[in-house]
């Protein structure tokens, strides 16, 4: 961790708060704990936090309602939702509203540390990209090239893992191979778009004729474009830059 991050932990379970606080402090984080949504809002108004780690299921005002109000007073604060319960609709709502990611209790602390660093980097680093393809060599090559260009990259080798990655982290762009195991690229895009409606999806395929209909369906459902393998990485980086410029201006337009 390059600099001390300030984290607010919000949970009505005081033992959970103490445990998380102790572990994060040992890793060099500055931590404040609070046990309900109302006090969390007051603290965020009074003091700046880099990240809020917030329980979904809390009495009186749940974590999602708290997050929505928090966006009004601290729109740039990254929020990670945490839950021990099967509250899929609440989690989906939080992600649709822009929560950075989700974690399940009991926490995997290595996973938490990684997610905290990703969330902290979100404001100032390059776009965050998910590369999903069952071709591991292609994923490795793309990851290396994109990281060299300043992008933050995660990889997944099947559609199911890609969906889980998108639940944990708020990707700017997802690059999805149309022909993947578990879920094909189109199915993966629809699943991710259900809780990340603003995600930019680029479909890729090495089977242009076989996947033509699926590629057309993806673009009709607002995927940005479909590229044919092998990918020209210089052209691909130019495409990413154009997408970022369009997003910054609020004029994102699909390619064909």
TORKE-240608 format. One line per 4 residues: number of its first residue (from 1); their letters; for each residue x, y, z of C-alpha. Coordinates in pm, 1 decimal. Layout:
TORKE-240608
NUM> A> X,Y,Z  ... $
//
This chain:
TORKE-240608
1> XXXX> 0.0,0.0,0.0  166.5,320.0,-121.9  -13.9,559.8,114.3  -239.2,527.6,415.6 $
5> XXXX> -601.5,489.2,308.9  -886.6,601.2,530.6  -1159.0,336.9,558.5  -1500.6,362.6,725.5 $
9> XXXX> -1640.4,25.1,838.7  -2020.5,25.3,881.2  -2186.5,-279.0,1039.7  -2432.7,-333.6,1323.6 $
13> XXXX> -2219.9,-629.8,1439.5  -1970.5,-463.3,1675.7  -1746.8,-771.7,1697.7  -1718.6,-777.6,1317.8 $
17> XXXX> -1625.8,-408.5,1316.3  -1356.5,-455.2,1578.9  -1209.6,-758.1,1402.4  -1197.2,-587.7,1062.3 $
21> XXXX> -1061.9,-267.2,1214.5  -780.1,-448.0,1397.0  -672.5,-636.5,1084.8  -687.0,-332.7,857.2 $
25> XXXX> -489.1,-122.5,1104.8  -219.6,-390.8,1113.6  -195.9,-354.5,734.6  -148.4,20.1,764.4 $
29> XXXX> -499.0,149.6,698.2  -657.9,428.9,899.3  -992.2,290.9,1018.3  -1307.5,430.7,1176.4 $
33> XXXX> -1601.4,208.8,1273.1  -1969.4,289.0,1313.4  -2268.6,64.1,1375.4  -2557.1,212.4,1174.4 $
37> XXXX> -2631.4,398.7,854.5  -2732.4,728.5,1014.7  -2402.1,770.7,1197.9  -2216.5,659.9,885.8 $
41> XXXX> -2377.0,943.9,690.6  -2285.6,1198.2,956.6  -1923.9,1082.9,961.8  -1895.6,1094.4,583.1 $
45> XXXX> -2033.8,1449.7,583.1  -1782.1,1558.6,848.1  -1470.5,1375.7,732.5  -1335.3,1244.1,405.2 $
49> XXXX> -1297.6,870.5,359.9  -1131.7,696.0,68.6  -1346.8,384.2,101.0  -1654.8,272.1,291.4 $
53> XXXX> -1696.1,-97.0,374.8  -2067.4,-133.8,448.4  -2294.7,-417.6,556.7  -2599.7,-462.8,334.9 $
57> XXXX> -2839.7,-585.1,601.9  -2867.2,-338.8,891.5  -3169.2,-238.3,1103.4  -3366.7,85.1,1049.6 $
61> XXXX> -3173.2,191.0,737.5  -3009.5,-85.8,536.6  -2676.4,-52.6,362.1  -2823.5,14.5,18.5 $
65> XXXX> -3043.8,300.5,143.3  -2741.5,439.2,328.8  -2528.6,413.1,14.5  -2784.9,603.2,-193.5 $
69> XXXX> -2785.1,890.3,56.3  -2405.9,873.0,84.9  -2371.6,930.1,-290.0  -2543.9,1266.3,-245.7 $
73> XXXX> -2296.8,1393.3,15.3  -1979.7,1212.0,-98.8  -2021.8,1107.4,-463.9  -1654.9,1020.4,-513.8 $
77> XXXX> -1620.6,791.4,-210.7  -1590.3,428.1,-317.1  -1829.6,191.7,-138.2  -1789.4,-185.6,-103.8 $
81> XXXX> -2098.1,-373.7,11.5  -2065.4,-674.9,245.0  -2324.9,-937.3,330.6  -2359.3,-1273.0,503.6 $
85> XXXX> -2713.0,-1320.3,370.7  -2874.0,-1413.2,42.1  -2998.0,-1062.4,-36.6  -2939.3,-1069.2,-410.4 $
89> XXXX> -3190.9,-799.2,-497.9  -3039.0,-553.0,-249.8  -2688.2,-628.4,-375.5  -2799.7,-591.3,-737.4 $
93> XXXX> -2959.7,-257.9,-650.7  -2639.2,-134.1,-486.8  -2429.8,-233.6,-787.0  -2674.7,-69.5,-1026.2 $
97> XXXX> -2645.9,247.8,-819.8  -2267.1,244.2,-857.3  -2124.5,57.0,-557.8  -1766.6,-40.5,-638.4 $
101> XXXX> -1807.4,-407.1,-548.8  -1938.2,-671.9,-312.6  -1788.9,-922.1,-68.7  -1944.7,-1206.4,126.5 $
105> XXXX> -1895.5,-1286.2,494.4  -1690.1,-1440.9,636.6  -1441.3,-1212.2,466.6  -1145.1,-1342.7,274.6 $
109> XXXX> -897.9,-1075.8,387.9  -657.6,-1122.5,96.6  -954.6,-1061.0,-131.0  -1055.6,-759.4,78.2 $
113> XXXX> -705.9,-605.8,65.6  -696.2,-645.8,-313.7  -1041.0,-490.9,-351.8  -953.9,-196.9,-125.5 $
117> XXXX> -649.1,-120.6,-338.5  -854.5,-144.1,-659.2  -1119.7,87.0,-517.4  -859.4,336.8,-399.2 $
121> XXXX> -695.8,339.9,-742.9  -1023.9,390.0,-926.6  -1024.2,768.5,-903.3  -681.3,841.1,-1044.3 $
125> XXXX> -561.1,542.1,-1245.2  -639.5,429.0,-1596.8  -963.6,255.7,-1688.8  -1030.2,-82.1,-1530.4 $
129> XXXX> -1074.4,-360.7,-1785.3  -1196.6,-718.4,-1754.3  -1059.7,-955.7,-2018.3  -1267.8,-1274.3,-2038.7 $
133> XXXX> -1145.3,-1547.3,-2272.9  -1068.3,-1917.8,-2232.7  -746.0,-1865.2,-2431.5  -501.5,-1813.2,-2145.3 $
137> XXXX> -217.4,-1700.9,-2374.4  -434.7,-1428.9,-2526.1  -538.9,-1311.0,-2178.8  -178.8,-1295.9,-2060.3 $
141> XXXX> -68.4,-1104.2,-2368.8  -352.8,-854.1,-2343.5  -297.2,-808.6,-1970.7  71.7,-733.6,-2023.3 $
145> XXXX> 12.1,-487.9,-2307.5  -272.8,-304.9,-2136.3  -92.5,-276.2,-1802.6  206.1,-127.6,-1985.8 $
149> XXXX> -33.9,137.3,-2122.6  -155.8,226.2,-1772.0  -478.9,26.4,-1762.1  -584.2,-184.2,-1465.4 $
153> XXXX> -667.2,-536.5,-1581.0  -834.6,-850.5,-1448.3  -875.0,-1173.8,-1641.0  -1131.0,-1454.0,-1636.7 $
157> XXXX> -1123.8,-1777.6,-1835.3  -1495.5,-1849.8,-1844.3  -1818.7,-1654.5,-1839.5  -1920.1,-1753.8,-1488.5 $
161> XXXX> -1595.6,-1625.3,-1338.6  -1629.4,-1305.4,-1542.7  -1971.8,-1238.0,-1389.2  -1834.3,-1293.1,-1038.1 $
165> XXXX> -1541.0,-1059.6,-1109.1  -1785.1,-791.5,-1225.4  -1979.6,-824.3,-900.3  -1663.4,-766.1,-699.8 $
169> XXXX> -1519.0,-477.0,-900.4  -1664.0,-193.5,-1107.4  -1503.5,-237.2,-1450.4  -1514.2,43.7,-1704.4 $
173> XXXX> -1484.9,-195.9,-1997.8  -1536.5,-570.6,-2038.3  -1376.9,-757.4,-2326.6  -1572.4,-1079.8,-2381.5 $
177> XXXX> -1494.8,-1372.1,-2609.6  -1819.3,-1489.8,-2766.7  -1722.8,-1857.8,-2746.0  -1647.1,-1937.4,-2380.1 $
181> XXXX> -1736.3,-2222.0,-2141.2  -2006.3,-2193.3,-1871.3  -2157.9,-1877.2,-2025.3  -2083.9,-1755.8,-2376.0 $
185> XXXX> -1983.3,-1393.7,-2424.6  -2334.3,-1273.8,-2502.7  -2482.5,-1447.8,-2197.2  -2200.3,-1309.6,-1985.8 $
189> XXXX> -2266.5,-956.2,-2110.5  -2638.8,-978.5,-2033.9  -2565.2,-1112.1,-1683.6  -2316.8,-832.2,-1610.9 $
193> XXXX> -2537.2,-561.9,-1762.0  -2817.7,-667.6,-1527.1  -2625.0,-518.8,-1231.8  -2373.0,-295.9,-1416.0 $
197> XXXX> -2602.7,-120.9,-1666.5  -2339.6,135.0,-1772.9  -2061.8,-113.4,-1850.1  -1902.8,-86.9,-2194.8 $
201> XXXX> -1878.7,-430.1,-2357.1  -1652.2,-520.1,-2647.2  -1715.9,-863.8,-2794.9  -1435.7,-1059.8,-2964.9 $
205> XXXX> -1435.0,-1380.1,-3165.7  -1213.0,-1601.9,-3373.5  -1520.1,-1765.0,-3529.3  -1667.3,-1477.7,-3727.9 $
209> XXXX> -1911.7,-1680.9,-3939.2  -2022.4,-1914.8,-3660.4  -2069.6,-1630.7,-3410.8  -2216.3,-1374.5,-3651.3 $
213> XXXX> -2571.9,-1395.9,-3518.1  -2457.0,-1385.6,-3156.0  -2237.0,-1083.0,-3229.2  -2531.0,-902.8,-3390.5 $
217> XXXX> -2751.5,-978.7,-3089.9  -2485.9,-838.3,-2855.2  -2455.5,-512.3,-3051.0  -2835.6,-483.7,-3067.1 $
221> XXXX> -2834.1,-511.5,-2686.7  -2591.6,-215.4,-2666.4  -2253.8,-389.7,-2672.2  -2008.4,-133.1,-2809.4 $
225> XXXX> -1872.3,-340.4,-3098.0  -1748.0,-687.1,-3198.1  -1384.1,-738.3,-3300.1  -1235.8,-1025.0,-3496.0 $
229> XXXX> -929.2,-1213.1,-3374.4  -637.0,-1180.4,-3394.7  -662.7,-844.7,-3217.7  -433.4,-567.4,-3338.1 $
233> XXXX> -328.6,-428.5,-3000.5  -228.1,-84.7,-3129.3  -571.2,-41.4,-3288.3  -734.9,-182.1,-2976.4 $
237> XXXX> -563.5,73.0,-2751.3  -680.7,352.1,-2984.1  -1034.4,214.4,-2951.0  -1007.1,215.8,-2570.8 $
241> XXXX> -886.3,576.6,-2576.3  -1179.1,675.4,-2798.3  -1424.3,504.2,-2563.5  -1275.7,685.8,-2264.4 $
245> XXXX> -1294.1,1021.2,-2441.8  -1657.6,959.3,-2534.7  -1745.4,854.7,-2179.4  -1577.8,1163.7,-2035.4 $
249> XXXX> -1783.5,1381.8,-2270.7  -2102.9,1183.3,-2209.7  -2139.3,1101.3,-2579.3  -2059.7,730.0,-2590.7 $
253> XXXX> -2152.1,590.1,-2929.7  -2146.6,228.5,-3041.1  -1920.2,120.7,-3323.0  -2026.4,-124.7,-3590.7 $
//
